Amino acid sequence: MTLKIERATDNGRTFIRLVGRVDAEHLEELKFQVSAEAATTAIDLEEVSLVDVEAVRFLVSAEKQGLEILNPSAYIREWMNRVRGNKS
């Protein structure tokens, strides 16, 4: 499955909605999409089915830079916590 990237704006906030599987091969385009939108405040993962370790590292980094990560599945959130070194 490939990755689909959609944009939506609501009350001045821009959301980047990801659908499908996020792999290392998609990160360059995803980084471009995030950086191209100065008002981007959130990445919505509600319809993400799978991620690889590089995608998780990207999400952790994006969150550290102030982007909100919305609707990650339990396994993605747990993996992000582990990458950060948190166990909770």
MMTF fields as JSON, N, C-alpha, C and O atoms, coordinates in Angstrom:
{
  "mmtfVersion": "1.0.0",
  "mmtfProducer": "UNKNOWN",
  "numBonds": 351,
  "numAtoms": 352,
  "numGroups": 88,
  "numChains": 1,
  "numModels": 1,
  "chainsPerModel": [1],
  "groupsPerChain": [88],
  "chainIdList": ["A"],
  "bondAtomList": [4, 2, 8, 6, 12, 10, 16, 14, 20, 18, 24, 22, 28, 26, 32, 30, 36, 34, 40, 38, 44, 42, 48, 46, 52, 50, 56, 54, 60, 58, 64, 62, 68, 66, 72, 70, 76, 74, 80, 78, 84, 82, 88, 86, 92, 90, 96, 94, 100, 98, 104, 102, 108, 106, 112, 110, 116, 114, 120, 118, 124, 122, 128, 126, 132, 130, 136, 134, 140, 138, 144, 142, 148, 146, 152, 150, 156, 154, 160, 158, 164, 162, 168, 166, 172, 170, 176, 174, 180, 178, 184, 182, 188, 186, 192, 190, 196, 194, 200, 198, 204, 202, 208, 206, 212, 210, 216, 214, 220, 218, 224, 222, 228, 226, 232, 230, 236, 234, 240, 238, 244, 242, 248, 246, 252, 250, 256, 254, 260, 258, 264, 262, 268, 266, 272, 270, 276, 274, 280, 278, 284, 282, 288, 286, 292, 290, 296, 294, 300, 298, 304, 302, 308, 306, 312, 310, 316, 314, 320, 318, 324, 322, 328, 326, 332, 330, 336, 334, 340, 338, 344, 342, 348, 346],
  "bondOrderList": [1, 1, 1, 1, 1, 1, 1, 1, 1, 1, 1, 1, 1, 1, 1, 1, 1, 1, 1, 1, 1, 1, 1, 1, 1, 1, 1, 1, 1, 1, 1, 1, 1, 1, 1, 1, 1, 1, 1, 1, 1, 1, 1, 1, 1, 1, 1, 1, 1, 1, 1, 1, 1, 1, 1, 1, 1, 1, 1, 1, 1, 1, 1, 1, 1, 1, 1, 1, 1, 1, 1, 1, 1, 1, 1, 1, 1, 1, 1, 1, 1, 1, 1, 1, 1, 1, 1],
  "groupList": [{"groupName": "MET", "atomNameList": ["N", "CA", "C", "O"], "elementList": ["N", "C", "C", "O"], "formalChargeList": [0, 0, 0, 0], "bondAtomList": [1, 0, 2, 1, 3, 2], "bondOrderList": [1, 1, 2], "singleLetterCode": "M", "chemCompType": "L-PEPTIDE LINKING"}, {"groupName": "THR", "atomNameList": ["N", "CA", "C", "O"], "elementList": ["N", "C", "C", "O"], "formalChargeList": [0, 0, 0, 0], "bondAtomList": [1, 0, 2, 1, 3, 2], "bondOrderList": [1, 1, 2], "singleLetterCode": "T", "chemCompType": "L-PEPTIDE LINKING"}, {"groupName": "LEU", "atomNameList": ["N", "CA", "C", "O"], "elementList": ["N", "C", "C", "O"], "formalChargeList": [0, 0, 0, 0], "bondAtomList": [1, 0, 2, 1, 3, 2], "bondOrderList": [1, 1, 2], "singleLetterCode": "L", "chemCompType": "L-PEPTIDE LINKING"}, {"groupName": "LYS", "atomNameList": ["N", "CA", "C", "O"], "elementList": ["N", "C", "C", "O"], "formalChargeList": [0, 0, 0, 0], "bondAtomList": [1, 0, 2, 1, 3, 2], "bondOrderList": [1, 1, 2], "singleLetterCode": "K", "chemCompType": "L-PEPTIDE LINKING"}, {"groupName": "ILE", "atomNameList": ["N", "CA", "C", "O"], "elementList": ["N", "C", "C", "O"], "formalChargeList": [0, 0, 0, 0], "bondAtomList": [1, 0, 2, 1, 3, 2], "bondOrderList": [1, 1, 2], "singleLetterCode": "I", "chemCompType": "L-PEPTIDE LINKING"}, {"groupName": "GLU", "atomNameList": ["N", "CA", "C", "O"], "elementList": ["N", "C", "C", "O"], "formalChargeList": [0, 0, 0, 0], "bondAtomList": [1, 0, 2, 1, 3, 2], "bondOrderList": [1, 1, 2], "singleLetterCode": "E", "chemCompType": "L-PEPTIDE LINKING"}, {"groupName": "ARG", "atomNameList": ["N", "CA", "C", "O"], "elementList": ["N", "C", "C", "O"], "formalChargeList": [0, 0, 0, 0], "bondAtomList": [1, 0, 2, 1, 3, 2], "bondOrderList": [1, 1, 2], "singleLetterCode": "R", "chemCompType": "L-PEPTIDE LINKING"}, {"groupName": "ALA", "atomNameList": ["N", "CA", "C", "O"], "elementList": ["N", "C", "C", "O"], "formalChargeList": [0, 0, 0, 0], "bondAtomList": [1, 0, 2, 1, 3, 2], "bondOrderList": [1, 1, 2], "singleLetterCode": "A", "chemCompType": "L-PEPTIDE LINKING"}, {"groupName": "ASP", "atomNameList": ["N", "CA", "C", "O"], "elementList": ["N", "C", "C", "O"], "formalChargeList": [0, 0, 0, 0], "bondAtomList": [1, 0, 2, 1, 3, 2], "bondOrderList": [1, 1, 2], "singleLetterCode": "D", "chemCompType": "L-PEPTIDE LINKING"}, {"groupName": "ASN", "atomNameList": ["N", "CA", "C", "O"], "elementList": ["N", "C", "C", "O"], "formalChargeList": [0, 0, 0, 0], "bondAtomList": [1, 0, 2, 1, 3, 2], "bondOrderList": [1, 1, 2], "singleLetterCode": "N", "chemCompType": "L-PEPTIDE LINKING"}, {"groupName": "GLY", "atomNameList": ["N", "CA", "C", "O"], "elementList": ["N", "C", "C", "O"], "formalChargeList": [0, 0, 0, 0], "bondAtomList": [1, 0, 2, 1, 3, 2], "bondOrderList": [1, 1, 2], "singleLetterCode": "G", "chemCompType": "PEPTIDE LINKING"}, {"groupName": "PHE", "atomNameList": ["N", "CA", "C", "O"], "elementList": ["N", "C", "C", "O"], "formalChargeList": [0, 0, 0, 0], "bondAtomList": [1, 0, 2, 1, 3, 2], "bondOrderList": [1, 1, 2], "singleLetterCode": "F", "chemCompType": "L-PEPTIDE LINKING"}, {"groupName": "VAL", "atomNameList": ["N", "CA", "C", "O"], "elementList": ["N", "C", "C", "O"], "formalChargeList": [0, 0, 0, 0], "bondAtomList": [1, 0, 2, 1, 3, 2], "bondOrderList": [1, 1, 2], "singleLetterCode": "V", "chemCompType": "L-PEPTIDE LINKING"}, {"groupName": "HIS", "atomNameList": ["N", "CA", "C", "O"], "elementList": ["N", "C", "C", "O"], "formalChargeList": [0, 0, 0, 0], "bondAtomList": [1, 0, 2, 1, 3, 2], "bondOrderList": [1, 1, 2], "singleLetterCode": "H", "chemCompType": "L-PEPTIDE LINKING"}, {"groupName": "GLN", "atomNameList": ["N", "CA", "C", "O"], "elementList": ["N", "C", "C", "O"], "formalChargeList": [0, 0, 0, 0], "bondAtomList": [1, 0, 2, 1, 3, 2], "bondOrderList": [1, 1, 2], "singleLetterCode": "Q", "chemCompType": "L-PEPTIDE LINKING"}, {"groupName": "SER", "atomNameList": ["N", "CA", "C", "O"], "elementList": ["N", "C", "C", "O"], "formalChargeList": [0, 0, 0, 0], "bondAtomList": [1, 0, 2, 1, 3, 2], "bondOrderList": [1, 1, 2], "singleLetterCode": "S", "chemCompType": "L-PEPTIDE LINKING"}, {"groupName": "PRO", "atomNameList": ["N", "CA", "C", "O"], "elementList": ["N", "C", "C", "O"], "formalChargeList": [0, 0, 0, 0], "bondAtomList": [1, 0, 2, 1, 3, 2], "bondOrderList": [1, 1, 2], "singleLetterCode": "P", "chemCompType": "L-PEPTIDE LINKING"}, {"groupName": "TYR", "atomNameList": ["N", "CA", "C", "O"], "elementList": ["N", "C", "C", "O"], "formalChargeList": [0, 0, 0, 0], "bondAtomList": [1, 0, 2, 1, 3, 2], "bondOrderList": [1, 1, 2], "singleLetterCode": "Y", "chemCompType": "L-PEPTIDE LINKING"}, {"groupName": "TRP", "atomNameList": ["N", "CA", "C", "O"], "elementList": ["N", "C", "C", "O"], "formalChargeList": [0, 0, 0, 0], "bondAtomList": [1, 0, 2, 1, 3, 2], "bondOrderList": [1, 1, 2], "singleLetterCode": "W", "chemCompType": "L-PEPTIDE LINKING"}],
  "groupTypeList": [0, 1, 2, 3, 4, 5, 6, 7, 1, 8, 9, 10, 6, 1, 11, 4, 6, 2, 12, 10, 6, 12, 8, 7, 5, 13, 2, 5, 5, 2, 3, 11, 14, 12, 15, 7, 5, 7, 7, 1, 1, 7, 4, 8, 2, 5, 5, 12, 15, 2, 12, 8, 12, 5, 7, 12, 6, 11, 2, 12, 15, 7, 5, 3, 14, 10, 2, 5, 4, 2, 9, 16, 15, 7, 17, 4, 6, 5, 18, 0, 9, 6, 12, 6, 10, 9, 3, 15],
  "groupIdList": [1, 2, 3, 4, 5, 6, 7, 8, 9, 10, 11, 12, 13, 14, 15, 16, 17, 18, 19, 20, 21, 22, 23, 24, 25, 26, 27, 28, 29, 30, 31, 32, 33, 34, 35, 36, 37, 38, 39, 40, 41, 42, 43, 44, 45, 46, 47, 48, 49, 50, 51, 52, 53, 54, 55, 56, 57, 58, 59, 60, 61, 62, 63, 64, 65, 66, 67, 68, 69, 70, 71, 72, 73, 74, 75, 76, 77, 78, 79, 80, 81, 82, 83, 84, 85, 86, 87, 88],
  "secStructList": [7, 7, 3, 3, 3, 3, 3, 3, 3, 3, 6, 6, 3, 3, 3, 3, 3, 3, 3, 3, 3, 3, 7, 4, 4, 4, 2, 2, 2, 2, 2, 2, 2, 2, 2, 2, 7, 6, 6, 3, 3, 3, 3, 3, 3, 3, 3, 3, 3, 3, 3, 7, 2, 2, 2, 2, 2, 2, 2, 2, 2, 2, 2, 2, 6, 6, 7, 3, 3, 3, 1, 7, 7, 2, 2, 2, 2, 2, 2, 2, 2, 2, 2, 2, 6, 7, 7, 7],
  "xCoordList": [0.849, 0.0, 0.886, 1.947, 0.449, 1.193, 0.666, -0.309, 1.33, 0.931, 0.183, 0.615, -0.925, -1.694, -1.584, -1.787, -1.264, -1.131, -2.218, -2.309, -3.047, -4.134, -3.958, -3.455, -4.372, -4.331, -5.746, -6.637, -5.931, -7.208, -6.912, -5.943, -7.753, -7.61, -8.907, -9.997, -8.775, -9.93, -9.583, -8.663, -10.314, -10.094, -8.643, -8.094, -8.024, -6.662, -5.574, -4.389, -5.957, -4.976, -4.943, -5.978, -3.753, -3.604, -3.285, -2.439, -3.982, -3.786, -3.261, -3.774, -2.258, -1.787, -2.256, -1.83, -3.139, -3.74, -3.042, -2.949, -2.552, -1.86, -2.758, -3.438, -2.753, -3.575, -2.686, -2.03, -2.673, -1.912, -0.72, -0.796, 0.371, 1.607, 2.675, 2.891, 3.348, 4.413, 5.749, 6.045, 6.548, 7.866, 8.933, 8.625, 10.177, 11.302, 11.257, 11.634, 10.804, 10.754, 9.791, 9.903, 8.848, 7.877, 8.318, 7.703, 9.362, 9.702, 10.154, 9.851, 10.863, 11.294, 10.089, 10.062, 9.106, 7.889, 7.115, 6.608, 7.025, 6.313, 7.0, 6.331, 8.321, 9.073, 8.823, 8.656, 8.797, 8.52, 7.124, 6.949, 6.139, 4.763, 4.632, 3.928, 5.307, 5.262, 5.95, 5.422, 7.119, 7.868, 7.229, 7.417, 6.484, 5.861, 4.686, 4.253, 4.176, 2.998, 3.381, 3.481, 3.596, 4.027, 3.005, 3.371, 1.733, 0.681, 0.374, -0.545, 1.133, 0.874, 1.019, 2.042, 0.033, 0.102, -0.147, 0.064, -0.589, -0.916, -0.732, -0.956, -0.313, -0.263, -1.245, -1.101, -2.235, -3.291, -2.958, -2.82, -2.83, -2.463, -3.633, -3.429, -4.844, -6.005, -6.097, -6.503, -5.724, -5.856, -4.519, -4.397, -3.522, -2.23, -2.278, -2.618, -1.935, -2.01, -0.686, -0.681, 0.427, 1.745, 2.765, 2.618, 3.8, 4.939, 6.208, 6.18, 7.323, 8.603, 9.365, 8.899, 10.527, 11.276, 11.662, 11.656, 11.99, 12.352, 11.156, 11.31, 9.983, 8.77, 8.504, 8.116, 8.706, 8.507, 9.497, 9.125, 10.736, 11.741, 11.339, 11.51, 10.806, 10.332, 9.202, 9.197, 8.253, 7.117, 7.572, 7.069, 8.514, 9.049, 9.722, 9.523, 10.513, 11.192, 10.197, 10.356, 9.175, 8.151, 7.433, 7.161, 7.13, 6.455, 7.348, 6.871, 8.629, 9.588, 9.658, 9.92, 9.423, 9.476, 8.152, 8.005, 7.203, 5.958, 4.758, 3.667, 4.928, 3.78, 2.989, 3.559, 1.697, 0.84, 0.622, 0.319, 0.778, 0.525, -0.839, -1.016, -1.797, -3.173, -3.492, -3.034, -4.274, -4.881, -3.902, -4.205, -2.74, -1.891, -2.501, -3.13, -2.319, -2.791, -1.958, -0.9, -2.442, -1.753, -0.334, 0.594, -0.161, 1.178, 2.122, 3.307, 1.636, 2.493, 2.886, 4.054, 1.93, 2.236, 3.237, 4.176, 3.032, 3.954, 5.355, 6.343, 5.443, 6.735, 7.399, 8.605, 6.624, 7.167, 7.722, 8.803, 6.988, 7.454, 8.756, 9.66, 8.851, 10.076, 11.251, 12.361, 11.025, 12.086, 12.583, 13.777, 11.659, 12.025, 12.706, 13.317, 12.609, 13.2, 12.239, 12.637, 10.959, 9.928, 9.307, 9.189, 8.92, 8.251, 6.754, 6.033, 6.257, 4.832, 4.102, 2.888],
  "yCoordList": [-1.187, 0.0, 1.239, 1.26, 2.241, 3.482, 4.478, 4.224, 5.601, 6.656, 7.738, 8.179, 8.147, 9.262, 10.402, 10.197, 11.608, 12.787, 13.77, 14.193, 14.135, 15.086, 16.28, 16.141, 17.445, 18.663, 19.137, 19.026, 19.662, 20.272, 21.458, 21.448, 22.47, 23.639, 23.83, 23.715, 24.125, 24.347, 25.435, 25.275, 26.531, 27.65, 28.102, 28.37, 28.187, 28.678, 27.652, 27.959, 26.442, 25.374, 24.477, 24.163, 24.075, 23.146, 21.768, 21.601, 20.794, 19.407, 18.644, 18.789, 17.845, 16.923, 15.546, 15.017, 14.98, 13.681, 12.629, 12.75, 11.596, 10.514, 9.291, 8.959, 8.628, 7.441, 6.347, 6.551, 5.202, 4.072, 3.726, 3.705, 3.456, 3.008, 4.075, 4.582, 4.421, 5.43, 4.713, 4.131, 4.766, 4.143, 5.211, 6.355, 4.819, 5.729, 6.376, 7.538, 5.643, 6.179, 7.36, 8.131, 7.511, 8.605, 9.849, 10.908, 9.726, 10.798, 12.081, 13.17, 11.978, 13.194, 14.022, 15.234, 13.387, 14.095, 14.616, 15.737, 13.823, 14.261, 15.468, 16.412, 15.439, 16.582, 17.822, 18.919, 17.651, 18.775, 19.335, 20.55, 18.463, 18.901, 19.663, 20.67, 19.179, 19.841, 21.194, 22.185, 21.247, 22.509, 23.516, 24.721, 23.053, 23.958, 24.718, 25.727, 24.252, 24.861, 25.461, 24.755, 26.772, 27.453, 27.298, 27.292, 27.172, 27.103, 25.672, 25.453, 24.703, 23.322, 23.156, 23.526, 22.619, 22.409, 20.955, 20.581, 20.134, 18.763, 17.786, 18.104, 16.581, 15.46, 14.427, 13.952, 14.089, 13.158, 11.758, 11.536, 10.816, 9.44, 8.464, 7.25, 8.98, 8.111, 6.951, 5.851, 7.186, 6.141, 5.552, 5.013, 5.66, 5.037, 3.601, 3.334, 2.685, 1.263, 0.73, -0.073, 1.161, 0.685, 1.804, 2.719, 1.723, 2.644, 1.824, 0.73, 2.357, 1.725, 2.588, 3.662, 2.124, 2.828, 4.242, 5.145, 4.455, 5.801, 6.742, 7.918, 6.242, 7.057, 7.42, 8.55, 6.478, 6.76, 7.815, 8.73, 7.705, 8.725, 10.089, 11.096, 10.132, 11.399, 11.97, 13.163, 11.136, 11.605, 12.14, 13.164, 11.462, 11.935, 13.285, 14.198, 13.416, 14.677, 15.797, 16.919, 15.485, 16.488, 16.954, 18.143, 16.026, 16.368, 17.254, 18.206, 16.944, 17.76, 19.186, 20.134, 19.33, 20.635, 21.383, 22.467, 20.818, 21.52, 21.099, 21.632, 20.157, 19.659, 18.699, 17.883, 18.808, 17.907, 16.633, 16.694, 15.489, 14.209, 13.735, 13.434, 13.673, 13.325, 11.881, 11.371, 11.234, 9.932, 8.807, 7.991, 8.756, 7.6, 6.352, 6.422, 5.224, 3.977, 3.72, 4.319, 2.841, 2.538, 2.04, 2.407, 1.211, 0.687, 1.775, 1.747, 2.729, 3.821, 4.714, 5.08, 5.068, 5.906, 5.196, 5.817, 3.904, 3.142, 3.133, 3.304, 2.939, 2.91, 4.287, 4.377, 5.35, 6.704, 6.909, 7.473, 6.455, 6.577, 5.818, 6.305, 4.652, 3.858, 4.527, 4.527, 5.098, 5.805, 7.001, 7.297, 7.669, 8.801, 8.333, 9.135, 7.047, 6.525, 6.471, 6.178, 6.755, 6.676, 5.297, 4.697, 4.806, 3.513, 3.656, 2.66, 4.892, 5.074, 5.533, 5.734],
  "zCoordList": [0.0, 0.0, 0.0, 0.624, -0.688, -0.765, 0.254, 0.961, 0.307, 1.219, 0.453, -0.611, 1.005, 0.467, 1.474, 2.671, 0.991, 1.84, 1.457, 0.304, 2.431, 2.193, 3.125, 4.24, 2.662, 3.473, 3.755, 2.913, 4.946, 5.303, 6.21, 6.968, 6.124, 6.976, 7.738, 7.177, 9.024, 9.874, 10.88, 11.682, 10.837, 11.759, 11.786, 12.855, 10.629, 10.531, 10.796, 10.659, 11.173, 11.381, 10.161, 9.574, 9.792, 8.683, 9.23, 10.109, 8.688, 9.077, 7.873, 6.763, 8.093, 7.072, 7.503, 8.529, 6.702, 7.005, 6.17, 4.948, 6.834, 6.15, 6.096, 7.067, 4.952, 4.752, 4.161, 3.139, 4.808, 4.285, 5.137, 6.366, 4.478, 5.13, 4.974, 3.873, 6.076, 6.045, 6.196, 7.24, 5.133, 5.11, 4.877, 4.542, 5.059, 4.852, 3.468, 3.315, 2.474, 1.107, 0.964, 0.011, 1.896, 1.84, 2.614, 2.488, 3.398, 4.33, 3.657, 4.146, 2.562, 1.879, 1.442, 1.653, 0.844, 0.422, 1.634, 1.609, 2.677, 3.868, 4.514, 4.933, 4.593, 5.13, 4.283, 4.815, 2.976, 2.076, 2.331, 2.424, 2.445, 2.671, 3.995, 4.07, 5.027, 6.332, 6.258, 6.761, 5.639, 5.587, 4.639, 4.81, 3.651, 2.683, 3.28, 2.723, 4.386, 4.998, 6.337, 7.34, 6.346, 7.57, 8.691, 9.866, 8.339, 9.352, 9.798, 10.588, 9.3, 9.673, 11.175, 11.75, 11.787, 13.222, 13.607, 14.761, 12.666, 13.056, 11.896, 10.728, 12.282, 11.356, 11.9, 13.026, 11.097, 11.51, 11.006, 9.803, 11.941, 11.611, 11.702, 11.694, 11.787, 12.021, 11.029, 11.402, 9.775, 8.766, 8.329, 7.229, 9.197, 8.918, 9.409, 10.561, 8.521, 8.871, 9.408, 10.341, 8.837, 9.241, 9.133, 8.323, 9.955, 9.878, 10.043, 10.606, 9.55, 9.829, 10.826, 11.208, 11.244, 12.288, 11.869, 12.706, 10.621, 10.17, 10.241, 10.572, 9.936, 10.05, 11.5, 11.796, 12.399, 13.826, 14.288, 15.024, 13.875, 14.232, 13.704, 14.391, 12.487, 11.931, 12.777, 13.08, 13.157, 13.953, 15.301, 15.761, 15.936, 17.218, 17.029, 17.831, 15.978, 15.695, 15.404, 15.885, 14.616, 14.286, 15.544, 15.705, 16.428, 17.676, 18.542, 19.159, 18.587, 19.348, 18.79, 19.53, 17.485, 16.836, 16.939, 16.374, 17.647, 17.899, 17.082, 17.279, 16.171, 15.42, 16.297, 17.022, 16.22, 16.979, 16.161, 14.97, 16.811, 16.17, 16.663, 17.844, 15.745, 16.093, 15.73, 14.707, 16.572, 16.308, 15.94, 15.07, 16.589, 16.29, 16.909, 17.965, 16.263, 16.873, 18.129, 18.32, 18.961, 20.216, 19.951, 20.67, 18.93, 18.672, 18.179, 18.512, 17.397, 16.935, 18.111, 18.241, 18.967, 20.131, 21.05, 21.547, 21.269, 22.113, 21.505, 22.219, 20.212, 19.529, 19.619, 19.845, 19.445, 19.581, 20.995, 21.162, 22.001, 23.384, 23.597, 24.276, 23.029, 23.165, 22.475, 23.008, 21.295, 20.583, 21.408, 21.434, 22.07, 22.936, 24.208, 24.915, 24.508, 25.725, 26.888, 28.016, 26.619, 27.657, 27.614, 26.546, 28.74, 28.79, 28.995, 28.937, 29.239, 29.487, 28.264, 28.308]
}
